[in-house]
Amino acid sequence: MVRIGLYLPVYGGWLPRGGSAKALASGVSFDGEGEQPPSYAYVKRVALKAEEIGVDSLWIPDHMLNPIRGEKAHSLEAWTLATALAEATNRVTIAHTTLCEAFRYPAVLAKQGATLADISGGRFLLSLGAGWFKREYEAYGLPFLSHEHRIVRAKEAMVIIRKLWEEEEVTFKGRFYSVERGVLEPKPEPRPPIWYAGMSPLSRDLVADVAEGWLMAGGSLEEVHRNVDDMLGRLEKKGREKIDFAVPGLAFIRGTDGEAERYVERLTGGDRKVLDRTLDTGLVGSPRTVVQKVRALEEVGIDHVLFQLTSTEGELDRLKEVLFLLRSE
């Protein structure tokens, strides 16, 4: 059965105001949603309620600067938050969407991940990405490499982490990272899956080579289907079986489809292009319609559907109804 994840509100909302670099590039600009400012107290309340209503996994974005509301807006650091939530929760899987590879040396991250796996009782999966937000690299004194080099470096990090989690002693010499007689004890049991997020051809090649899960970008059902088929073809060429696939979607759940569509129309300011794209790619409609959208994604090969609620704590009851319908069929 498809599993349901929830993006945690670490930036104060998912709808750009004024537009982040990435949002502006996609042509999406929203204003207003009623989300609370980010704080651990708020995110913890959301996490505990999500676990209570039956959400399967919690996903924490990882940025040093707020990519949605602007660099001066508040945001929470992803690794510290994951550790705290692993202790606060009992059942849900803790994940990131996604850890920026450049922020943490791979051998150190392997040690952190092993400890978090222990704290969570095996409820942690490691999801990495190569990073894209150049401004935060500048603000934190980190080198921003070319796209190709960021992908190569991320792959090296994934190889090192897996080796340290599985092998008694590790020596690795790569283009960007090296480890000399690396030792990691105790090893995580069970070993956390290692995922990757990225949509470029180079990123897809990386996924097909070494990843155990792929967090793809949101899209229409047809786009998601094409992405799944593309990755299945790449995996087959590598002699690998299917891995886990996840896709996110902005969620606008209301009593009826009409109410949900009118809400989105108001948020988009009537911009037809943005409205149509949001209706096409988002989880928009009544609880039953959203269930149908989730089922359609499952049918094309998606294992995890990740909800980005537009007022997270206030809308968990609507998500609860979706979960009830999904699991009572």
Stockholm file with secondary structure:
# STOCKHOLM 1.0

chainA/1-329         MVRIGLYLPVYGGWLPRGGSAKALASGVSFDGEGEQPPSYAYVKRVALKAEEIGVDSLWIPDHMLNPIRGEKAHSLEAWTLATALAEATNRVTIAHTTLCEAFRYPAVLAKQGATLADISGGRFLLSLGAGWFKREYEAYGLPFLSHEHRIVRAKEAMVIIRKLWEEEEVTFKGRFYSVERGVLEPKPEPRPPIWYAGMSPLSRDLVADVAEGWLMAGGSLEEVHRNVDDMLGRLEKKGREKIDFAVPGLAFIRGTDGEAERYVERLTGGDRKVLDRTLDTGLVGSPRTVVQKVRALEEVGIDHVLFQLTSTEGELDRLKEVLFLLRSE
#=GR chainA/1-329 SS CCEEEEECCSSSCSSCSSCCHHHHHHTCCCCCCCCCCCCHHHHHHHHHHHHHHTCCEEEECCCSSCTTTCTTSCCCCHHHHHHHHHHHCSSSEEEESCEEGGGSCHHHHHHHHHHHHHHHTSCBCEEEECCCCHHHHHHTTCCCCCHHHHHHHHHHHHHHHHHHHHCSSEEEECSSCEEEEECCCSCCSSCCCEEEECCSHHHHHHHHHHCSEEECCCCCHHHHHHHHHHHHHHHHHTTCCCCEEEEEEEEEECSSHHHHHHHHHHHTTTCHHHHHHHHHHSEEESHHHHHHHHHHHHHTTCSEEEEEESSHHHHHHHHHHHHHHHHHC
#=GC SS_cons         CCEEEEECCSSSCSSCSSCCHHHHHHTCCCCCCCCCCCCHHHHHHHHHHHHHHTCCEEEECCCSSCTTTCTTSCCCCHHHHHHHHHHHCSSSEEEESCEEGGGSCHHHHHHHHHHHHHHHTSCBCEEEECCCCHHHHHHTTCCCCCHHHHHHHHHHHHHHHHHHHHCSSEEEECSSCEEEEECCCSCCSSCCCEEEECCSHHHHHHHHHHCSEEECCCCCHHHHHHHHHHHHHHHHHTTCCCCEEEEEEEEEECSSHHHHHHHHHHHTTTCHHHHHHHHHHSEEESHHHHHHHHHHHHHTTCSEEEEEESSHHHHHHHHHHHHHHHHHC
//
